[in-house]
Amino acid sequence: QVQLVESGGGLVQPGGSLRLSCAASISIFSFNGMGWYRQAPGAQRELVAAISSGGGTNYADSVEGRFTISRDNAKNTVYLQMNNLKPEDTAVYYCNADRRFNLGQLWGQGTQVTVSS
């Protein structure tokens, strides 16, 4: 079964850091790109950061300079390093992958990130 499994969420104080991981059950070269989305209560799901198959990255304006997306090809894993976290970063974070050959999108189960003092 093809799946994405996230880990690394939790409770952190403002200004703190967390690293999220997304492990794919198949080679990440099977994907056109991967990304992290988040959804806060009562809000729409939004793109936080993405990384293409060629390694290019893009970020939401709200996280630019604080978050970094990266990948480990050997481990079929994508990471989201989140620094200087703010209360407004509180959300469920989801990993996403765009499968090649129009096979559709994959989503992880989500991991909760709570930023609070």
MIKEMI-10140 format. One record per residue (C-alpha): residue in one letter; x, y, z. Coordinates in nm, 4 decimals, always signed. Layout:
BEGIN
{residu: A&u: X&v: Y&w: Z}
...
This chain:
BEGIN
{residu: Q&u: +0.0000&v: +0.0000&w: +0.0000}
{residu: V&u: +0.1361&v: +0.3384&w: -0.0995}
{residu: Q&u: +0.1263&v: +0.5768&w: +0.1922}
{residu: L&u: +0.2807&v: +0.8766&w: +0.3636}
{residu: V&u: +0.3448&v: +0.8693&w: +0.7369}
{residu: E&u: +0.4099&v: +1.1910&w: +0.9266}
{residu: S&u: +0.5760&v: +1.2349&w: +1.2630}
{residu: G&u: +0.7314&v: +1.5048&w: +1.4752}
{residu: G&u: +0.4422&v: +1.7211&w: +1.5821}
{residu: G&u: +0.3819&v: +1.8340&w: +1.9373}
{residu: L&u: +0.3511&v: +2.1224&w: +2.1785}
{residu: V&u: +0.6164&v: +2.3926&w: +2.1712}
{residu: Q&u: +0.6526&v: +2.7389&w: +2.3195}
{residu: P&u: +0.6603&v: +3.0484&w: +2.0983}
{residu: G&u: +1.0070&v: +3.0925&w: +1.9534}
{residu: G&u: +1.0759&v: +2.7211&w: +1.9687}
{residu: S&u: +1.1481&v: +2.4707&w: +1.6937}
{residu: L&u: +1.0099&v: +2.1427&w: +1.5643}
{residu: R&u: +1.1026&v: +1.9141&w: +1.2778}
{residu: L&u: +0.8316&v: +1.7223&w: +1.0959}
{residu: S&u: +0.9083&v: +1.4096&w: +0.8962}
{residu: C&u: +0.7123&v: +1.2469&w: +0.6156}
{residu: A&u: +0.8175&v: +0.8960&w: +0.5194}
{residu: A&u: +0.6916&v: +0.7538&w: +0.1905}
{residu: S&u: +0.6408&v: +0.3820&w: +0.1382}
{residu: I&u: +0.7781&v: +0.4113&w: -0.2162}
{residu: S&u: +1.0627&v: +0.6026&w: -0.3767}
{residu: I&u: +1.0082&v: +0.9771&w: -0.3645}
{residu: F&u: +1.1234&v: +0.9818&w: -0.7266}
{residu: S&u: +0.7764&v: +0.8405&w: -0.7956}
{residu: F&u: +0.6434&v: +1.1885&w: -0.7233}
{residu: N&u: +0.6463&v: +1.5085&w: -0.9240}
{residu: G&u: +0.6835&v: +1.6928&w: -0.5974}
{residu: M&u: +0.5987&v: +1.6873&w: -0.2295}
{residu: G&u: +0.4726&v: +1.9446&w: +0.0109}
{residu: W&u: +0.3496&v: +2.0321&w: +0.3546}
{residu: Y&u: +0.0064&v: +2.1798&w: +0.4105}
{residu: R&u: -0.1614&v: +2.2892&w: +0.7293}
{residu: Q&u: -0.5148&v: +2.3413&w: +0.8484}
{residu: A&u: -0.6101&v: +2.5417&w: +1.1522}
{residu: P&u: -0.9549&v: +2.5064&w: +1.3145}
{residu: G&u: -1.2176&v: +2.6801&w: +1.1051}
{residu: A&u: -0.9712&v: +2.7582&w: +0.8270}
{residu: Q&u: -0.8997&v: +2.6144&w: +0.4857}
{residu: R&u: -0.6039&v: +2.3898&w: +0.4244}
{residu: E&u: -0.3112&v: +2.5929&w: +0.2963}
{residu: L&u: +0.0224&v: +2.5174&w: +0.1360}
{residu: V&u: +0.3146&v: +2.5823&w: +0.3685}
{residu: A&u: +0.6131&v: +2.4596&w: +0.1678}
{residu: A&u: +0.6832&v: +2.2453&w: -0.1360}
{residu: I&u: +0.9798&v: +2.0764&w: -0.2978}
{residu: S&u: +0.9878&v: +1.9658&w: -0.6602}
{residu: S&u: +1.1480&v: +1.6543&w: -0.8028}
{residu: G&u: +1.4333&v: +1.8780&w: -0.9155}
{residu: G&u: +1.4854&v: +2.0111&w: -0.5662}
{residu: G&u: +1.3329&v: +2.3545&w: -0.6119}
{residu: T&u: +1.1449&v: +2.4896&w: -0.3127}
{residu: N&u: +0.8757&v: +2.7443&w: -0.2432}
{residu: Y&u: +0.7180&v: +2.8731&w: +0.0754}
{residu: A&u: +0.4130&v: +3.0549&w: +0.1951}
{residu: D&u: +0.4911&v: +3.4178&w: +0.2756}
{residu: S&u: +0.3937&v: +3.3599&w: +0.6376}
{residu: V&u: +0.6723&v: +3.1038&w: +0.6918}
{residu: E&u: +0.9432&v: +3.2322&w: +0.4582}
{residu: G&u: +1.2730&v: +3.2557&w: +0.6451}
{residu: R&u: +1.1481&v: +3.0456&w: +0.9387}
{residu: F&u: +1.0637&v: +2.7095&w: +0.7807}
{residu: T&u: +1.2825&v: +2.4907&w: +0.5607}
{residu: I&u: +1.1688&v: +2.1949&w: +0.3517}
{residu: S&u: +1.4241&v: +1.9297&w: +0.2602}
{residu: R&u: +1.4426&v: +1.5664&w: +0.1610}
{residu: D&u: +1.6539&v: +1.2579&w: +0.2078}
{residu: N&u: +1.6262&v: +1.0540&w: -0.1105}
{residu: A&u: +1.7841&v: +0.7444&w: +0.0425}
{residu: K&u: +1.5245&v: +0.7418&w: +0.3203}
{residu: N&u: +1.2323&v: +0.8441&w: +0.0970}
{residu: T&u: +1.1600&v: +1.1123&w: +0.3531}
{residu: V&u: +1.0756&v: +1.4813&w: +0.3371}
{residu: Y&u: +1.1286&v: +1.7108&w: +0.6336}
{residu: L&u: +0.9917&v: +2.0429&w: +0.7483}
{residu: Q&u: +1.2203&v: +2.2265&w: +0.9881}
{residu: M&u: +1.0189&v: +2.4916&w: +1.1689}
{residu: N&u: +1.2027&v: +2.7604&w: +1.3647}
{residu: N&u: +1.0842&v: +3.0655&w: +1.5563}
{residu: L&u: +0.7376&v: +2.9169&w: +1.5836}
{residu: K&u: +0.4439&v: +3.1473&w: +1.6495}
{residu: P&u: +0.0995&v: +3.0775&w: +1.7963}
{residu: E&u: -0.0498&v: +3.1325&w: +1.4503}
{residu: D&u: +0.1474&v: +2.8311&w: +1.3259}
{residu: T&u: -0.0796&v: +2.6089&w: +1.5351}
{residu: A&u: -0.2527&v: +2.3640&w: +1.3010}
{residu: V&u: -0.2657&v: +2.0069&w: +1.1814}
{residu: Y&u: +0.0170&v: +1.9621&w: +0.9325}
{residu: Y&u: -0.0275&v: +1.7269&w: +0.6386}
{residu: C&u: +0.2263&v: +1.5803&w: +0.4010}
{residu: N&u: +0.1270&v: +1.5657&w: +0.0349}
{residu: A&u: +0.2743&v: +1.3971&w: -0.2707}
{residu: D&u: +0.1826&v: +1.4426&w: -0.6361}
{residu: R&u: +0.2263&v: +1.1077&w: -0.8054}
{residu: R&u: +0.3674&v: +1.0866&w: -1.1536}
{residu: F&u: +0.1693&v: +0.9677&w: -1.4572}
{residu: N&u: -0.1530&v: +1.1272&w: -1.3285}
{residu: L&u: -0.1870&v: +0.8706&w: -1.0516}
{residu: G&u: -0.3237&v: +1.1378&w: -0.8213}
{residu: Q&u: -0.2432&v: +1.2890&w: -0.4853}
{residu: L&u: -0.1343&v: +1.1185&w: -0.1658}
{residu: W&u: -0.2000&v: +1.2600&w: +0.1807}
{residu: G&u: -0.0626&v: +1.1675&w: +0.5169}
{residu: Q&u: -0.2781&v: +1.1317&w: +0.8264}
{residu: G&u: -0.1712&v: +1.4663&w: +0.9701}
{residu: T&u: +0.0271&v: +1.5656&w: +1.2766}
{residu: Q&u: -0.0759&v: +1.8291&w: +1.5304}
{residu: V&u: +0.1514&v: +2.1248&w: +1.5972}
{residu: T&u: +0.0553&v: +2.3490&w: +1.8880}
{residu: V&u: +0.2482&v: +2.6646&w: +1.9691}
{residu: S&u: +0.1538&v: +2.7975&w: +2.3095}
{residu: S&u: +0.3066&v: +2.9242&w: +2.6282}
